[in-house]
Amino acid sequence: MKIQKQELISLITRIRRDIGHKDVEVGISNLFFEKKTRNLLIITPDRPEKSVIIGKGGWVVGRLREELGVDSIHVEAYSDFIVPLYRMKLALVKLKEIITEYNYPENMPLLSLANLLEDRINNPYNVESLLQKFNYTELTTDEFHGEKVNKKSENNLEIEETGSEMESDILEIKQDKLRTVVALSGGVDSSASLIIAKILGFNPLAVTVNPGDIILPSYFQESAEKLAGKLGVEHIYLDVNMQELIDGSLEGRFHPCGRCSGIIEQTIMGFARENRIPFIIYGDLLSTGANSFQKEGEVLRINLPAVLSFKKGDVKDITNKWGLKKGIAMDVPCWGWYIKNSLT
């Protein structure tokens, strides 16, 4: 599809008149059309111009999609990218400092991440086109080719303890092939992190900390297992006992959230240190900029979606492409929710 900016402005103006909207100036900064997905991305200077193109109830952009014959239209305001761009630049400065601390082969995925981050800074609008250069669409496999460790299968290895109590012979995972632990809960953020880690060559091992079905429902476990299988990534469970946390929370002695996340992170960190794995990747979207990299001893923690200033829509688009169930695997339930509903 070839359409000039002025032609699109004229078309939007006509549609607004046809449906009885007020005549206002239509502002467009840039256009991007993805041929494969048939998605048109419209960048406006600010949010008021974005609202003009969307129209009341989405009627303008809906009619625009029909008349252009595209599958979807996304409208974004450039003003909403200013802060993420600043954060990504901070992250890039930090990442370049970190890269100097590593030798081959550990530095290779970090260099790939730096390249992706630079591309993202130059083109912050279209995640799909950026990932294409890393053969994004060619990763999927029909069968699982990794060594999956599933506590529910009689034919697979079962891990019952964590940290220093784990038996060394349990971890028959090839040390020379593993460079990164990806904390995989089955939600969209951690799932997108695993996909990108695979794309960038981090050679990930998916690790799911399992506190029990109440905190980690079975459909999240199924989602994590399915994704790891499609990517051909080794996947293991680390079981933890949170009975003390459950009892203390139900008795009202403390709020569970901080303690719960602390136990999960300590379990994963202990596993990485014991197995001499230098990187841990999380799906945290909050620790942005330079803080998206945290060095804890010899282990580097990378909050991957935060490094790239992804929004929820970005991670959803990535995971939807890999068959994650829409409307289910959004975020893993937390103990705060469970306790609240148990006491009411």
PyMOL commands that set and color helices and strands:
alter all, ss='L'
color gray80, all
select helices_A, chain A and resi 5-18+47-54+56-68+78-99+107-122+127-132+136-138+163-165+168-170+175-177+188-199+218-231+243-250+256-274+289-292+304-307+312-321+335-342
alter helices_A, ss='H'
color red, helices_A
select strands_A, chain A and resi 30-34+39-44+72-77+180-183+204-210+234-239+279-282+293-296+299-303
alter strands_A, ss='S'
color yellow, strands_A
deselect
rebuild
show_as cartoon
